[in-house]
Amino acid sequence: MVPSRDPRRVARKVGVYISLYVATVFVVGPVLGWFGALVGVTATGFAAACVANALTMRIYQRLSLLDIGLRWNRSSAVNLGLGLAGGMGAACLVLVPPLVLHAAHLSAAPPENQSLGTFFFLPLLLLLGAAGEEMLFRGYGFQVLLRAAGAYATIIPIGVVFALLHAANPNASYIGLANTAGFGILFGYAFLRSRDLWLPIGLHYGWNLALPLFGVNVSGITMRLTGYTMEWTAGPLWSGGEYGPEASVLTSIVFAVLFLFLWKGPICQQTTPLLGPPREN
């Protein structure tokens, strides 16, 4: 397949993709909102990402939703596992040293916030959130731009947009948004390395799941998953304040480890319909 270099055609495809996403949000958002703010927003984002990707893939490529990089095979399983290990490992690198050095400690959370249902339901909700955001930001629109404009002109701007859409989160800060942009760029690079969505989904989900296990906020949102919360004696520069570790300088430092992990890790590169086979190293 010959890459399209016509800017108007590329813009039209991306515009249709975004329009379908927004239209789906307006249609299903009020319905899913009845289940509560967090569930409604997460489920709406996931549903809208599925609809926008499925329709644009059908309209322009005559392919299915799975062809954006969601086909399941042995390489997909390897990449998902590497992503989960990388995301959770990075969270541990940020949060375990302060506990060991007594810059933070775990304390019991209010018991009324805990239930067995929450323990099983919240990880599923976090998975839908991570998968929905990765389909939106690394799905059809991202891949069309990647094919037409190249890696740098696609991954960096979309990473910035990823951060800006988190600006409305509670207690968002400049360093928090800068680190969120870093995550957006990191997830884009993960897709470039694997040519599937399983690696960025694993990274995204692994990080998001690890934070509430330690009892800290995720992008400013409090999610009680265990009976403990992490309280800091160090200042907000290290803890990230109420936004959570994503606004911590420790996370900024750990980015270097994550990029090295993606650069040198045993990642399986796959063939995607929009981008073709991976290039030979």
C-alpha positions as CSV (number, residue, x, y, z in Angstrom):
1,M,0.0,0.0,0.0
2,V,1.5,3.4,-1.0
3,P,1.4,6.0,1.8
4,S,-0.8,9.0,1.1
5,R,1.2,12.2,1.0
6,D,-1.8,14.5,0.2
7,P,-2.2,16.7,3.3
8,R,-5.9,17.3,2.5
9,R,-6.7,13.7,2.2
10,V,-4.8,12.9,5.5
11,A,-6.6,15.8,7.2
12,R,-10.0,14.5,6.0
13,K,-9.4,11.0,7.3
14,V,-8.2,12.3,10.7
15,G,-11.1,14.8,10.8
16,V,-13.6,12.0,10.1
17,Y,-12.0,9.9,12.8
18,I,-12.2,12.7,15.4
19,S,-15.7,13.6,14.4
20,L,-16.9,10.0,14.8
21,Y,-15.3,9.8,18.3
22,V,-16.9,13.1,19.4
23,A,-20.3,12.1,18.0
24,T,-20.2,8.8,19.8
25,V,-19.3,10.5,23.1
26,F,-22.4,12.8,22.7
27,V,-24.7,9.9,22.0
28,V,-23.6,7.3,24.5
29,G,-22.1,9.6,27.2
30,P,-25.5,10.7,28.8
31,V,-26.6,7.0,28.9
32,L,-23.4,5.7,30.5
33,G,-23.2,8.7,32.8
34,W,-26.1,7.1,34.8
35,F,-23.6,4.6,36.2
36,G,-21.5,7.4,37.9
37,A,-18.9,9.9,36.8
38,L,-15.8,7.7,36.7
39,V,-17.6,4.7,35.1
40,G,-19.5,6.9,32.7
41,V,-16.4,8.7,31.4
42,T,-14.3,5.6,31.2
43,A,-16.9,3.4,29.4
44,T,-17.8,6.3,27.1
45,G,-14.2,6.9,26.1
46,F,-13.7,3.1,25.4
47,A,-17.0,2.8,23.4
48,A,-16.2,6.0,21.4
49,A,-12.7,4.8,20.6
50,C,-14.1,1.4,19.4
51,V,-16.7,3.0,17.2
52,A,-14.4,5.6,15.7
53,N,-11.7,3.1,14.9
54,A,-14.1,0.4,13.6
55,L,-15.9,2.8,11.2
56,T,-12.8,4.5,9.8
57,M,-11.1,1.2,9.3
58,R,-14.1,-0.1,7.5
59,I,-14.7,3.1,5.4
60,Y,-11.1,3.7,4.3
61,Q,-9.4,0.3,4.5
62,R,-12.2,-2.3,4.3
63,L,-10.7,-3.8,7.4
64,S,-11.9,-4.5,11.0
65,L,-11.3,-2.9,14.4
66,L,-8.7,-5.6,15.2
67,D,-6.5,-4.4,12.3
68,I,-5.4,-1.3,14.1
69,G,-3.0,-3.5,16.1
70,L,-5.3,-5.6,18.2
71,R,-4.9,-9.0,16.5
72,W,-4.0,-11.6,19.1
73,N,-1.1,-14.0,18.6
74,R,2.0,-15.2,20.4
75,S,3.8,-11.9,19.7
76,S,0.9,-9.9,21.1
77,A,1.0,-11.9,24.3
78,V,4.8,-11.2,24.6
79,N,4.3,-7.5,24.0
80,L,1.4,-7.2,26.5
81,G,3.5,-9.0,29.1
82,L,6.5,-6.8,28.5
83,G,4.2,-3.7,28.7
84,L,2.7,-4.8,32.0
85,A,6.1,-5.5,33.5
86,G,7.5,-2.2,32.3
87,G,4.5,-0.1,33.5
88,M,4.3,-1.8,36.9
89,G,8.1,-1.9,37.3
90,A,8.3,1.8,36.6
91,A,5.7,2.5,39.2
92,C,7.7,0.4,41.7
93,L,10.9,2.4,40.9
94,V,9.1,5.6,41.7
95,L,7.3,4.5,44.9
96,V,9.4,1.8,46.6
97,P,12.6,3.8,47.3
98,P,10.6,6.6,49.2
99,L,9.1,3.8,51.4
100,V,12.5,2.2,52.0
101,L,14.1,5.6,52.8
102,H,11.2,6.6,55.1
103,A,10.2,9.5,52.9
104,A,6.8,8.0,52.8
105,H,4.8,5.3,54.6
106,L,1.7,3.3,54.2
107,S,-1.3,3.9,56.5
108,A,-4.7,2.3,56.8
109,A,-7.4,3.8,54.5
110,P,-10.9,4.4,55.8
111,P,-12.7,1.0,55.8
112,E,-15.9,2.4,54.3
113,N,-14.1,2.9,51.0
114,Q,-13.1,-0.8,50.7
115,S,-15.2,-3.7,49.3
116,L,-14.5,-6.9,47.6
117,G,-16.5,-5.7,44.6
118,T,-14.2,-2.6,44.3
119,F,-11.1,-4.8,44.4
120,F,-12.3,-6.8,41.3
121,F,-14.2,-4.0,39.5
122,L,-11.6,-1.2,39.6
123,P,-8.9,-3.1,37.7
124,L,-11.4,-3.8,34.9
125,L,-12.3,-0.2,34.8
126,L,-8.6,0.8,34.7
127,L,-8.1,-1.7,31.8
128,L,-11.0,-0.2,29.8
129,G,-9.6,3.3,30.5
130,A,-6.1,2.4,29.3
131,A,-7.3,0.4,26.3
132,G,-9.7,3.2,25.3
133,E,-7.1,5.9,25.5
134,E,-4.6,3.9,23.5
135,M,-7.1,3.1,20.8
136,L,-7.9,6.8,20.6
137,F,-4.4,8.2,20.6
138,R,-2.5,5.3,18.9
139,G,-5.3,4.0,16.7
140,Y,-6.4,4.8,13.2
141,G,-5.8,8.6,13.3
142,F,-2.3,8.2,14.8
143,Q,-1.3,5.5,12.3
144,V,-2.5,7.6,9.3
145,L,-0.4,10.5,10.5
146,L,2.5,8.2,11.3
147,R,2.5,6.9,7.7
148,A,2.1,10.3,6.1
149,A,4.3,12.6,8.4
150,G,6.7,10.2,10.1
151,A,7.6,9.4,13.7
152,Y,8.8,12.7,15.1
153,A,6.0,14.8,13.5
154,T,3.4,12.4,14.9
155,I,4.5,11.0,18.2
156,I,5.6,14.3,19.9
157,P,2.5,16.4,19.0
158,I,0.1,13.7,19.9
159,G,1.9,13.2,23.1
160,V,1.4,16.9,23.9
161,V,-2.3,16.6,23.0
162,F,-2.6,13.6,25.3
163,A,-1.3,15.7,28.1
164,L,-3.5,18.7,27.3
165,L,-6.6,16.5,27.6
166,H,-5.6,15.7,31.1
167,A,-5.4,19.4,32.1
168,A,-8.9,19.4,33.4
169,N,-8.1,16.6,35.8
170,P,-8.2,17.5,39.5
171,N,-5.0,19.1,40.9
172,A,-3.3,19.1,37.5
173,S,0.1,20.9,37.6
174,Y,2.7,22.0,35.1
175,I,5.1,19.1,36.0
176,G,2.2,16.7,36.1
177,L,1.2,17.7,32.5
178,A,4.8,17.6,31.4
179,N,5.2,14.1,32.7
180,T,1.8,13.1,31.1
181,A,3.1,14.4,27.8
182,G,6.2,12.2,28.4
183,F,3.9,9.2,28.9
184,G,2.1,10.1,25.7
185,I,5.4,10.2,23.8
186,L,6.5,7.0,25.5
187,F,3.3,5.1,24.5
188,G,3.7,6.4,20.9
189,Y,7.3,5.1,20.8
190,A,6.1,1.8,22.2
191,F,3.7,1.5,19.3
192,L,6.5,2.3,16.9
193,R,8.6,-0.4,18.4
194,S,5.9,-3.1,18.4
195,R,3.6,-2.1,15.6
196,D,0.7,-3.2,17.8
197,L,-1.4,-1.7,20.5
198,W,-0.7,-4.5,23.1
199,L,2.7,-3.0,24.2
200,P,1.3,0.5,24.9
201,I,-1.8,-0.8,26.4
202,G,0.3,-3.0,28.8
203,L,2.5,-0.1,29.7
204,H,-0.4,2.2,30.3
205,Y,-2.5,-0.3,32.3
206,G,0.5,-1.6,34.3
207,W,1.3,1.9,35.5
208,N,-2.3,2.9,36.2
209,L,-3.0,-0.4,38.1
210,A,0.2,-0.2,40.2
211,L,-0.6,3.3,41.6
212,P,-3.8,2.5,43.5
213,L,-2.1,-0.7,44.8
214,F,0.2,1.7,46.6
215,G,-2.6,3.9,47.6
216,V,-1.7,7.0,45.5
217,N,-3.8,9.1,43.1
218,V,-3.9,8.4,39.4
219,S,-3.7,11.7,37.4
220,G,-5.4,13.5,40.2
221,I,-8.1,10.8,40.8
222,T,-8.4,8.9,44.0
223,M,-9.0,5.1,43.5
224,R,-9.0,3.0,46.7
225,L,-8.0,-0.5,45.7
226,T,-6.4,-1.8,48.9
227,G,-6.8,-1.0,52.5
228,Y,-3.8,1.4,52.5
229,T,-2.9,4.8,51.4
230,M,0.6,6.2,50.9
231,E,1.4,9.3,52.9
232,W,4.6,11.3,52.3
233,T,6.9,13.2,54.6
234,A,8.7,14.6,51.5
235,G,7.3,17.6,49.7
236,P,5.0,17.6,46.6
237,L,8.0,17.9,44.3
238,W,8.8,14.3,45.2
239,S,5.3,13.0,45.9
240,G,3.5,14.8,43.1
241,G,1.0,16.2,45.6
242,E,-2.7,15.5,45.0
243,Y,-2.1,14.8,41.3
244,G,-0.1,11.7,42.3
245,P,3.3,10.4,41.3
246,E,2.8,11.5,37.7
247,A,3.6,15.0,39.0
248,S,6.8,13.9,40.7
249,V,10.3,14.5,39.6
250,L,11.0,10.8,40.4
251,T,8.7,9.9,37.5
252,S,10.6,12.3,35.3
253,I,13.8,10.4,36.1
254,V,12.3,7.0,35.6
255,F,11.3,8.0,32.0
256,A,14.9,7.4,31.0
257,V,14.7,3.8,32.4
258,L,11.4,3.2,30.5
259,F,12.8,4.5,27.2
260,L,15.9,2.3,27.6
261,F,13.6,-0.7,28.3
262,L,11.6,0.0,25.1
263,W,14.7,0.6,23.1
264,K,16.6,-2.6,24.2
265,G,13.8,-4.9,25.3
266,P,12.9,-8.1,23.5
267,I,9.9,-6.6,21.8
268,C,8.2,-8.5,19.0
269,Q,7.6,-6.3,15.9
270,Q,4.4,-7.1,14.0
271,T,2.9,-6.3,10.6
272,T,0.1,-3.8,10.5
273,P,-2.2,-3.1,7.5
274,L,-1.8,0.7,7.8
275,L,2.0,0.7,8.1
276,G,3.1,-2.6,6.5
277,P,5.9,-4.9,7.8
278,P,8.5,-3.5,10.2
279,R,11.7,-2.3,8.8
280,E,14.8,-4.4,9.0
281,N,17.3,-3.3,11.7
